[in-house]
Amino acid sequence: MTQKIKRAFLDTEDGQILYRIGGEGEPILLLHMNPRSSDEYRELMPLLAEHRRVIAMDLMGFGDSDKPPRMYTIADYAKTAIALLDELGIEKTSIMGNHTGAFVSGEIAASYSDRVDKLILGNVAGFGEGGQAELFRLYEEGFKIKEDGSHLMKRWLARSRYVGSAELNHRWVLDDLKCFGHPLYAVWAVGNYCLDAPERFRAIKCPTLIIWGMDDVKEFEKLSLAKAGDRYFLSQAIPHGKVVEFEQGTICMMNQIAEEVAQVLIPFLNDSE
């Protein structure tokens, strides 16, 4: 039986946060990439909800959550995730983050270690100084609304090589467009955090699963954002982390291969060691 996922809102001091929730049992919090929303986990949530209480939030500035009142840092995003857990009465949870969400998840595990049971980090790029510079360039460029509407087709074509589904691409573009006319909050946050990430992540002691979509890794290298080999900083910072690679995993892997991802996540979450 497919588990029903509900939508709800949380009022915080900085604005309203949308979150999706479903299932019963031990909790897991899912944090999405930039510029997506909790919709990134639409296919994965029902699979995990057969075993867990699953929560996925729209980070502030994304999806149907409010725009933050200032530029948000990764630490700010971590704080709002903790606020959501407090509201739900969750003292300790497993957390999974992908891309931007993984940086936030790692910061939560480093700063609020008593709140994290197990950690899953997806596609944490090793940006380095060159990647950081490219992130700041993208931030300065921003998502600008064009009079001729050309920004609409540009976003549609951005993932045409690997999405493989018009319906999925439509969902991505809808998330994209909610970010237009506003600063690229997460790009700025990751840019200011990425060089400190190796040191921050060394503080992570909880059981950790590191997952990679290898097509995603190669795409980041093509875009001059992160060299494929630089991702190994994560295993060096978290030597106890278990690593799983999905050879065909694209940047859309949470939507495209949700069943394969769940088959890796569920045994890790259920492992009592």
HELIX and SHEET records of a PDB file:
HELIX    1   1 SER A   38  TYR A   41  5                                   4    
HELIX    2   2 LEU A   44  ALA A   49  1                                   6    
HELIX    3   3 ILE A   74  GLU A   87  1                                  14    
HELIX    4   4 THR A  100  SER A  111  1                                  12    
HELIX    5   5 SER A  113  ARG A  115  5                                   3    
HELIX    6   6 GLY A  128  GLU A  141  1                                  14    
HELIX    7   7 SER A  150  LEU A  157  1                                   8    
HELIX    8   8 ALA A  166  LEU A  177  1                                  12    
HELIX    9   9 TYR A  185  TYR A  193  1                                   9    
HELIX   10  10 ALA A  197  PHE A  201  1                                   5    
HELIX   11  11 MET A  214  LYS A  222  1                                   9    
HELIX   12  12 ALA A  228  TYR A  232  5                                   5    
HELIX   13  13 PHE A  233  ALA A  237  1                                   5    
HELIX   14  14 MET A  253  GLN A  256  1                                   4    
HELIX   15  15 ALA A  258  ASN A  270  1                                  13    
SHEET    1   A 8 LYS A   6  THR A  12  0                                        
SHEET    2   A 8 GLY A  15  GLY A  22 -1                                        
SHEET    3   A 8 ARG A  53  MET A  57 -1                                        
SHEET    4   A 8 PRO A  27  LEU A  31  1                                        
SHEET    5   A 8 THR A  93  ASN A  98  1                                        
SHEET    6   A 8 VAL A 116  GLY A 122  1                                        
SHEET    7   A 8 THR A 208  GLY A 213  1                                        
SHEET    8   A 8 LYS A 242  PHE A 246  1                                        
END                                                                             
